[in-house]
Amino acid sequence: MEKLPTTADFNRIVTESLPLIDVRAPVEFVAGAFPEAVNLPILDDEDRHRVGLCYKQQGKEAAFELAFKRVSGEIREQRIAAWLDFYLRHPSALLYCFRGGMRSRTAQEWLSQAAGKEVLRLKGGYKAFRRFLIDALHPEAIAARPVILGGRTGTGKTLLLQHLANSIDLEAIANHRGSAFGCYLSPQPTQIDFENRLAYALIRHAQRDYRYIILEDEGSYVGARYIPHELAKYFKQDSMVLLECELAERLGITFKEYVIDAQSEYEKVFGPGKGVEQWLEFMHSRLYRIRKRLGGERFARVTRLIDDAHQLQQTTGDPSGHKPWIELLLTEYYDPMYDYQIEKRGRKILFRGNYPEVHEYLAGLEDTGAAAP
């Protein structure tokens, strides 16, 4: 086999959002992959299992022979056709398997023989690229200084982050709103995928030479996904910028996100009517999880308010009856808890203000004359 081209320019893959063809088995892809990757395996899960057993029992040569036997004829042509179709639509695509060995080399060779296309292969494969991304999560690899955006629930912190070019939205990367009721219908990424996506975000942020990273005030976990320990410590600054707004505005933001938008998401999946019922079931389940922290009497009140609001919505089509239980949770549960945490940590407040004021302050940090926090 003639020498086929490889690349270890992992930084370029991230900064240029290069598409990737992952030829590993589906079970490997599901466990962890890269943001721009598509799974077009050379061996399916059963093939991989059998070839792996053969390798252990009979050695490398026998395993290679079995692999080529299982992926031959029409199956081989289907594999090549899938890779070629993707490559023709994405000419900058690269190939990888776990270590950049037999599977991706074979895919390269077959593509070259069948279509005269020499697709670059990742040197060291998934393992090497994954190590590169893990290294990007170490605080010493980050030149920009974190600036933490805090504020009570419903102040619109996430909305503000989305309007700042130098921000990183941890909740978006984790596909979770960061609260007891913050799950989306679509699942969170695996822990590996979360780390890979976060590394991509940090590398792209660094490419733009920002002096600051604006981050929402999060714990070590965002839903079920955790920020690597040293990075989480680096993000936990002893100062913060505080976003403030009136209760009525917070109520409106929370109502739209957790009722209007959430019900719409459920209806897209389950259909009109059924979607709202599924949403209600979800809300009850999440409320039950925090019942001990709420206390029995308050848990009963919130449950009753949710059910009354649901009945009103079913009868009149008006969802606004959900606002009372949201207000109760904001004022009697989330606010006291957040205020306690702020006081306990003793964080210095660098700046506080409403949405336009905080946006102006944070956007101005990148200006040459802006004072560092």
C-alpha positions as CSV (number, residue, x, y, z in Angstrom):
1,M,0.0,0.0,0.0
2,E,1.4,3.4,-1.0
3,K,1.8,6.0,1.7
4,L,-1.5,7.9,2.2
5,P,-1.6,11.4,3.6
6,T,-2.2,12.2,7.3
7,T,-2.6,15.3,9.3
8,A,-2.1,16.2,13.0
9,D,-3.2,19.8,12.6
10,F,-6.0,19.5,15.2
11,N,-6.2,23.2,15.8
12,R,-7.1,23.8,12.2
13,I,-9.8,21.1,12.4
14,V,-11.4,23.1,15.2
15,T,-11.0,26.6,14.1
16,E,-12.1,25.9,10.5
17,S,-14.9,23.6,11.6
18,L,-13.7,20.8,9.2
19,P,-16.1,17.9,8.8
20,L,-15.0,14.5,9.9
21,I,-15.8,11.0,8.8
22,D,-15.7,8.7,11.9
23,V,-15.3,5.1,10.6
24,R,-15.5,3.5,14.1
25,A,-18.4,1.3,15.0
26,P,-21.6,3.0,16.1
27,V,-21.2,1.9,19.7
28,E,-17.9,3.8,19.8
29,F,-19.3,6.9,18.2
30,V,-22.2,7.0,20.6
31,A,-19.8,6.9,23.6
32,G,-18.0,9.9,22.4
33,A,-17.2,11.7,19.1
34,F,-16.3,15.2,17.8
35,P,-18.7,18.1,17.1
36,E,-18.2,18.1,13.3
37,A,-18.2,14.3,12.9
38,V,-20.6,11.9,11.1
39,N,-20.5,8.2,11.8
40,L,-20.0,6.1,8.6
41,P,-18.5,2.9,10.0
42,I,-16.4,0.4,8.2
43,L,-17.3,-2.3,10.7
44,D,-20.7,-2.3,12.4
45,D,-21.1,-3.3,16.1
46,E,-21.4,-7.0,15.4
47,D,-18.4,-6.9,13.0
48,R,-16.3,-5.1,15.6
49,H,-17.3,-7.6,18.3
50,R,-16.4,-10.6,16.2
51,V,-13.1,-9.2,14.9
52,G,-12.1,-8.2,18.4
53,L,-12.7,-11.7,19.7
54,C,-10.7,-13.1,16.8
55,Y,-7.8,-10.7,17.6
56,K,-7.7,-11.9,21.2
57,Q,-8.0,-15.6,20.4
58,Q,-6.1,-16.0,17.1
59,G,-4.0,-12.8,16.7
60,K,-3.7,-9.8,14.4
61,E,-3.4,-11.5,11.0
62,A,-6.5,-13.7,11.6
63,A,-8.5,-10.6,12.8
64,F,-7.5,-8.6,9.7
65,E,-8.5,-11.5,7.5
66,L,-11.9,-11.8,9.2
67,A,-12.5,-8.1,9.0
68,F,-11.9,-8.0,5.2
69,K,-14.1,-11.1,4.8
70,R,-17.0,-9.5,6.7
71,V,-16.7,-6.2,4.7
72,S,-16.4,-7.4,1.2
73,G,-18.5,-7.4,-2.0
74,E,-21.7,-5.4,-1.9
75,I,-21.1,-4.3,1.7
76,R,-17.7,-2.9,0.8
77,E,-19.3,-1.0,-2.2
78,Q,-21.9,0.4,0.2
79,R,-19.3,1.7,2.6
80,I,-17.3,3.3,-0.2
81,A,-20.4,4.9,-1.7
82,A,-21.3,6.4,1.7
83,W,-17.9,7.9,2.3
84,L,-17.6,9.2,-1.3
85,D,-21.1,10.8,-1.1
86,F,-20.1,12.6,2.1
87,Y,-16.7,13.6,0.7
88,L,-18.2,15.0,-2.5
89,R,-20.5,17.2,-0.4
90,H,-17.7,18.1,2.0
91,P,-14.4,18.2,0.1
92,S,-12.5,19.3,3.2
93,A,-13.6,16.2,5.2
94,L,-11.0,14.0,7.0
95,L,-11.1,10.4,8.1
96,Y,-10.4,8.9,11.5
97,C,-10.8,5.6,13.5
98,F,-9.7,5.0,17.1
99,R,-5.9,5.2,16.6
100,G,-5.6,6.2,13.0
101,G,-4.7,2.6,12.1
102,M,-6.3,-0.2,10.1
103,R,-9.9,1.0,9.8
104,S,-9.2,4.5,8.6
105,R,-6.2,3.5,6.5
106,T,-8.4,0.9,4.8
107,A,-11.1,3.5,4.1
108,Q,-8.5,5.8,2.7
109,E,-7.1,3.1,0.4
110,W,-10.6,2.0,-0.8
111,L,-11.6,5.6,-1.6
112,S,-8.4,6.1,-3.5
113,Q,-8.7,2.9,-5.5
114,A,-12.4,3.3,-6.3
115,A,-12.7,7.1,-7.0
116,G,-9.2,8.5,-7.0
117,K,-9.9,10.5,-3.9
118,E,-7.2,10.9,-1.3
119,V,-8.9,12.0,1.9
120,L,-6.7,13.1,4.8
121,R,-6.5,10.8,7.8
122,L,-6.1,12.0,11.3
123,K,-2.7,10.9,12.5
124,G,-3.2,9.0,15.8
125,G,-7.0,9.0,15.1
126,Y,-9.6,9.7,17.7
127,K,-7.2,9.0,20.6
128,A,-4.8,11.7,19.5
129,F,-7.4,14.3,18.8
130,R,-9.2,13.6,22.0
131,R,-5.9,14.2,23.9
132,F,-5.5,17.5,22.1
133,L,-9.0,18.6,23.2
134,I,-8.4,17.5,26.8
135,D,-5.3,19.6,26.9
136,A,-7.3,22.6,25.8
137,L,-9.4,22.2,28.9
138,H,-6.5,22.9,31.3
139,P,-6.5,26.4,32.7
140,E,-2.9,27.0,31.8
141,A,-3.9,26.6,28.1
142,I,-6.4,29.5,28.5
143,A,-5.1,33.1,28.0
144,A,-8.4,34.9,28.5
145,R,-9.6,35.7,32.0
146,P,-13.1,34.5,33.1
147,V,-15.7,37.1,34.0
148,I,-18.7,35.6,35.8
149,L,-22.2,36.8,35.1
150,G,-24.6,36.3,38.0
151,G,-28.1,37.1,38.8
152,R,-31.3,35.7,40.2
153,T,-33.3,33.1,38.2
154,G,-35.1,34.7,35.3
155,T,-33.0,37.8,34.9
156,G,-32.1,36.8,31.3
157,K,-28.4,35.9,31.8
158,T,-28.4,33.4,29.0
159,L,-30.1,35.9,26.7
160,L,-27.4,38.4,27.5
161,L,-24.6,35.9,26.8
162,Q,-26.0,35.2,23.4
163,H,-25.4,38.9,22.5
164,L,-21.8,38.9,23.6
165,A,-19.2,37.7,21.1
166,N,-16.7,36.8,23.7
167,S,-19.0,34.6,25.8
168,I,-19.2,30.9,26.2
169,D,-22.6,29.4,26.9
170,L,-22.1,26.4,29.1
171,E,-25.8,25.6,29.2
172,A,-26.0,25.5,25.4
173,I,-23.0,23.2,25.2
174,A,-24.5,20.9,27.9
175,N,-28.0,21.2,26.3
176,H,-29.5,22.0,29.7
177,R,-30.9,25.1,31.3
178,G,-29.0,24.5,34.6
179,S,-32.0,24.2,36.9
180,A,-34.2,21.5,38.4
181,F,-36.6,22.1,35.5
182,G,-33.9,22.6,32.9
183,C,-34.0,19.4,30.9
184,Y,-34.8,19.6,27.2
185,L,-36.6,16.7,25.4
186,S,-33.4,16.1,23.4
187,P,-30.8,14.4,25.7
188,Q,-27.7,15.9,27.0
189,P,-24.5,15.0,25.2
190,T,-22.3,12.3,26.8
191,Q,-19.7,13.5,29.2
192,I,-17.0,13.0,26.5
193,D,-19.1,14.9,23.9
194,F,-19.7,17.7,26.4
195,E,-15.9,18.0,27.1
196,N,-15.1,17.9,23.3
197,R,-17.7,20.7,22.6
198,L,-16.4,22.8,25.5
199,A,-12.8,22.4,24.2
200,Y,-13.9,23.4,20.7
201,A,-15.6,26.5,22.2
202,L,-12.4,27.5,24.2
203,I,-10.1,27.0,21.2
204,R,-12.3,29.1,18.9
205,H,-12.5,31.7,21.6
206,A,-8.7,31.8,21.9
207,Q,-8.4,32.2,18.1
208,R,-10.2,35.5,18.3
209,D,-7.7,36.8,20.9
210,Y,-10.3,38.0,23.4
211,R,-9.0,39.1,26.8
212,Y,-12.0,37.9,28.7
213,I,-14.4,34.9,28.6
214,I,-17.9,35.9,29.8
215,L,-19.5,32.9,31.6
216,E,-22.8,32.4,33.4
217,D,-22.5,31.7,37.1
218,E,-22.7,27.9,37.2
219,G,-21.8,25.1,39.6
220,S,-19.5,22.3,38.7
221,Y,-22.4,20.5,37.1
222,V,-24.7,21.6,34.3
223,G,-27.5,19.1,34.5
224,A,-25.8,15.7,34.6
225,R,-22.6,17.0,32.9
226,Y,-19.7,18.2,35.0
227,I,-17.0,20.7,34.1
228,P,-13.5,19.1,34.6
229,H,-12.3,19.9,38.1
230,E,-9.4,22.2,37.4
231,L,-11.4,24.1,34.8
232,A,-14.3,24.5,37.1
233,K,-12.0,25.9,39.8
234,Y,-10.6,28.4,37.2
235,F,-14.1,29.5,36.2
236,K,-15.1,30.1,39.9
237,Q,-13.8,33.6,40.3
238,D,-14.1,35.5,43.5
239,S,-15.8,38.4,41.8
240,M,-18.8,38.7,39.5
241,V,-21.0,41.0,37.4
242,L,-24.6,41.0,38.7
243,L,-27.6,41.3,36.3
244,E,-30.7,42.7,38.0
245,C,-34.3,43.3,36.9
246,E,-37.7,43.6,38.5
247,L,-39.7,40.6,39.5
248,A,-42.4,41.2,36.9
249,E,-39.7,41.0,34.1
250,R,-38.2,37.9,35.6
251,L,-41.6,36.3,35.8
252,G,-42.2,37.0,32.2
253,I,-38.8,35.6,31.1
254,T,-39.3,32.4,33.1
255,F,-42.9,31.9,32.0
256,K,-41.9,32.2,28.4
257,E,-39.0,29.8,28.7
258,Y,-40.4,27.1,31.0
259,V,-44.1,27.2,29.9
260,I,-44.6,28.7,26.5
261,D,-41.4,27.6,24.8
262,A,-41.3,24.3,26.7
263,Q,-44.9,23.4,25.8
264,S,-44.2,24.2,22.2
265,E,-41.2,21.9,22.2
266,Y,-43.3,19.1,23.7
267,E,-46.1,19.6,21.2
268,K,-43.7,19.4,18.3
269,V,-42.7,15.9,19.5
270,F,-46.0,14.5,20.9
271,G,-48.5,16.6,19.0
272,P,-51.2,19.2,20.2
273,G,-52.8,18.3,23.5
274,K,-50.7,15.3,24.2
275,G,-47.6,17.5,24.3
276,V,-49.0,19.7,27.1
277,E,-49.9,16.5,29.1
278,Q,-46.4,15.2,28.7
279,W,-45.0,18.6,29.7
280,L,-47.2,18.5,32.8
281,E,-46.0,15.1,33.7
282,F,-42.4,16.2,33.4
283,M,-43.0,19.3,35.6
284,H,-44.5,17.1,38.3
285,S,-41.6,14.7,38.2
286,R,-39.0,17.5,38.5
287,L,-41.0,19.2,41.2
288,Y,-41.1,15.9,43.1
289,R,-37.3,15.8,43.0
290,I,-37.0,19.1,45.0
291,R,-39.9,18.3,47.4
292,K,-37.6,18.0,50.5
293,R,-35.9,21.3,49.9
294,L,-39.3,22.9,49.3
295,G,-40.9,21.5,52.4
296,G,-44.2,19.6,52.5
297,E,-46.5,22.6,52.7
298,R,-44.9,24.5,49.9
299,F,-44.6,21.5,47.7
300,A,-48.4,20.9,48.1
301,R,-49.1,24.6,47.2
302,V,-47.0,24.6,44.1
303,T,-48.5,21.2,43.0
304,R,-52.0,22.6,43.5
305,L,-51.2,25.8,41.6
306,I,-49.7,23.8,38.6
307,D,-52.7,21.6,38.4
308,D,-55.1,24.5,38.7
309,A,-53.2,26.3,35.9
310,H,-53.3,23.3,33.7
311,Q,-57.0,22.9,34.2
312,L,-57.6,26.5,33.3
313,Q,-55.4,26.1,30.2
314,Q,-57.3,23.0,29.1
315,T,-60.6,24.8,29.5
316,T,-59.8,28.3,28.1
317,G,-56.5,27.8,26.2
318,D,-54.9,30.5,28.4
319,P,-51.5,29.4,29.9
320,S,-51.1,32.5,32.0
321,G,-52.5,30.7,35.0
322,H,-49.0,29.2,35.4
323,K,-47.5,32.5,36.5
324,P,-48.5,32.2,40.2
325,W,-46.6,29.0,40.8
326,I,-43.6,30.4,38.9
327,E,-43.7,33.5,41.1
328,L,-43.9,31.3,44.2
329,L,-40.9,29.3,43.2
330,L,-38.9,32.4,42.3
331,T,-39.6,34.3,45.5
332,E,-39.8,31.5,48.1
333,Y,-37.3,29.0,46.7
334,Y,-34.8,30.2,44.1
335,D,-34.3,33.8,45.4
336,P,-33.5,32.8,49.0
337,M,-31.2,30.0,47.8
338,Y,-29.3,32.3,45.4
339,D,-29.0,35.1,47.8
340,Y,-27.6,32.8,50.4
341,Q,-25.0,31.4,48.0
342,I,-23.9,35.0,47.1
343,E,-23.5,35.9,50.7
344,K,-21.8,32.7,51.6
345,R,-19.2,33.0,48.9
346,G,-18.6,36.6,49.7
347,R,-18.0,37.5,46.1
348,K,-17.0,41.0,45.1
349,I,-19.5,42.6,42.8
350,L,-17.6,44.3,40.0
351,F,-20.7,45.8,38.5
352,R,-24.4,45.6,38.8
353,G,-27.2,46.9,36.7
354,N,-30.1,46.1,34.4
355,Y,-29.8,44.4,31.0
356,P,-28.6,47.4,28.9
357,E,-26.2,48.6,31.6
358,V,-24.6,45.2,32.1
359,H,-24.4,44.5,28.4
360,E,-22.6,47.8,27.9
361,Y,-20.2,47.1,30.8
362,L,-19.3,43.6,29.5
363,A,-19.0,44.6,25.9
364,G,-16.7,47.4,26.9
365,L,-14.2,45.1,28.7
366,E,-12.6,44.2,25.4
367,D,-12.0,47.9,24.5
368,T,-8.4,48.9,24.8
369,G,-9.0,51.4,27.6
370,A,-11.3,49.2,29.6
371,A,-10.2,48.4,33.2
372,A,-9.6,44.7,33.9
373,P,-11.9,43.2,36.5
